[in-house]
Amino acid sequence: MRVDGAKGARFDEAFDYVVVGSGAAGATAARALASTGRSVCVLEEGAAIDPKDFGDDSWGAFKTMFRDMNGQVARGRAFIPVIQGRTLGGSTVINSAIVWRLPDDVLAEWAALGLGDALPAKDLHRYWDEIEADLNVAPTPPEAWGGFNKLMHDGARKLGVQAEPTRRYASGCRATGQCLTGCPSGAKRSMLTTYLPQAEAKGAVIVTGAEARRILIKDGRALGVEGRLSAPGRPAFTASARRAVVVAASAIQTPQLLARSGVRSAHLGAHFMGHPGTPISGFFDASESLWRGATQGYDVTHRRREGRVKIETIGLPPEVVFARLPGAGRRWKKMMTLAKQTAIFAVQTRAWAEGTVREGPFGADIRYDLTRRDMMQIRRGLRFAAEILFAAGAREVWPGIHGLPEKLLPGEERLLDAGPDDPGCYSWILSHLFGTARMGARASAGVVGHDFAVHGVPNLVVADSSVFPTNLGVNPQHAIMAVARLCAERLADRRI
């Protein structure tokens, strides 16, 4: 059953479980809880967009499916856009469906922090096996690569570096290059088209246009969630929870909701981590079909562990590509005609930086500053990406970095090592967000315990990436889903 908060009047009902958020964590938790036969309500702040209504322009997608119309930023020495979905299915609707199990070195770090029993590798791998079977995970096949993914393949092979086709929840990808604006073919197995309908078929009630404002807590127990619907007049709603409230609202929204609800912890909203990424472009003699191919179909992992960088292909809508081309006026217009001969690689770093998330007067107040070590990693990663582009046959590389030449020729990659330390000189996005309600055995060590429950409120659990104790260094959706599944199944087994 679905309730459209854009049309409905006041909503006031009771359920066994209330889940806040419908992305990778919320949808996975809801499906697992609904499978027990208990009643489940899923609250989603954004609207439900029918896949048949997905367009191919970024502005239309930004208005309907992205938080703050893609204008959310982290503030520090640079203003860094923070990418999040705000729609039924969350960021799984607009991401590239990339699948990464947590690497063994990251799992070892978690175990060293005392979380080996709380987040056991054997259970996570069992869930990953099941999720991959559910969602038809497969490497991006050559027929879906397009020109720009093949360039990374060719350049990496020539240099002899570790690289492989990206594993994705997109078996049958038709290579339209429209992951960012919603998959028009339905090949991408987002939560919108998979786990949410499955939870609904098991009796879950899904409420869209429902902004959760506060968790009702009394005598150390969560009683439900109250908030506002998006209908005219913003009518109030209350979703009461007989057994538990599951918060799966992301590393940005979860700490704000918990703080508004009276949860107090030195760790709440702290330890904000992510994967800042910056692009670099190569210019080739022939057209590389920038707008045809899996949006992200290949990645280089050669320096993931020691260098803390991963390099990915990225296909972007034309209007996004044009915005960062060099030049101005007539010269910029000329560069637009050359864009079809470019390939863009994104350098993503497992940053050391930790920031904070608080509620501000106009939404999330996100503070985040890259460290000197992070900037060194980025510069080395950019040089490595340039080497791969040149090995693939690029005539020029366009770094897009203030203070460096507009174009680099083969042999000039070393200039990237001497790039500026100031993050404001680079073009960034920040995605893959973690840590603002971290897990710790005691209240002095984290916001939630090893049972995922907020310390002091045993039936208020957090199931999203805000509980992660460290940065991952790999795309997190697969990890989020397995952790949410673990959280939900443990919750269903508990007497609370």
SULQUI-V961289 format. One record per backbone hydrogen bond with DSSP energy under -1.0 kcal/mol. CO is the residue of the C=O (numbers start at 1). NH is the residue of the N-H. Records with the same first field share a line. If there is no record, write none. Layout:
BEGIN
CO->NH, NH
END
This chain:
BEGIN
1->206
3->208
4->7, 8
5->231
11->238
13->240
15->242
16->243, 244
17->41
18->246
19->43
20->248
23->27
24->28
25->29
26->30
27->31
28->32
29->33
30->34
31->35
33->36
34->37
39->17
40->205
41->19
42->207
43->21
44->210
46->209
47->88
50->53
51->54
57->61
58->62
59->63
60->64
61->65
65->86
66->69
67->70
68->71
72->82
74->80
75->368
80->74
81->430
84->67
87->90
89->92
90->93
91->95
97->169
103->107
104->108
105->109
106->110
107->111
108->112
109->113
110->115
111->114
115->119
120->124
121->125
122->126
123->127
124->128
125->129
126->130
127->131
128->132
129->133
130->134
131->135
132->137
138->168
141->144
142->145
144->294
146->150
147->151
148->152
149->153
150->154
151->155
152->156
153->157
154->158
155->159
156->160, 161
162->301, 302
164->299
166->140
167->99
168->138, 170
169->189
170->173
175->293
179->182
188->190
191->196
194->198
195->199
196->200
197->201
199->204
200->203
205->42
206->3
207->44
208->5
209->230
211->228
214->226
216->223
221->218
223->241
224->216
225->239
226->213, 214
227->237
228->211
231->234
235->229
237->227
238->13
239->225
240->15
244->18
245->461
246->20
247->463
250->254
253->257
254->258
255->259
256->260
257->261
258->263
259->262
265->268
267->270
269->357
272->355
273->434
275->431
276->349
277->429
278->347
280->345
281->398
282->343
283->395, 396
289->292
295->315
297->166
298->313
299->164
300->311
301->304
303->309
308->350
310->348
311->300
312->346
317->321
318->322
319->323
321->324
322->325
328->331
329->333
330->334
331->335
332->336
335->338
338->341
339->342
340->288
341->284
343->282
344->314
345->280
346->312
347->278
348->310
349->351
355->272
356->367
358->365
360->363
363->360
365->358
366->75
367->356
371->375
372->376
373->377
374->378
375->379
376->380
377->381
378->382
379->383
380->384
381->385
382->386
383->387
384->388
385->389
386->390
387->391
388->392
389->394
390->393
396->283
397->408
398->281
401->404
408->397
409->412
412->415
413->416
414->417
416->419
422->425
423->426
425->402
429->277
430->83
431->275
434->273
436->269
438->447, 448
442->445, 446
447->455
448->440
449->452
452->462
453->449
454->457
457->460
459->245
460->454
461->247
464->467
465->435, 468
466->437
467->439
476->480
477->481
478->482
479->483
480->484
481->485
482->486
483->487
484->488
485->489
486->490
487->491
488->492
489->493
491->494
END
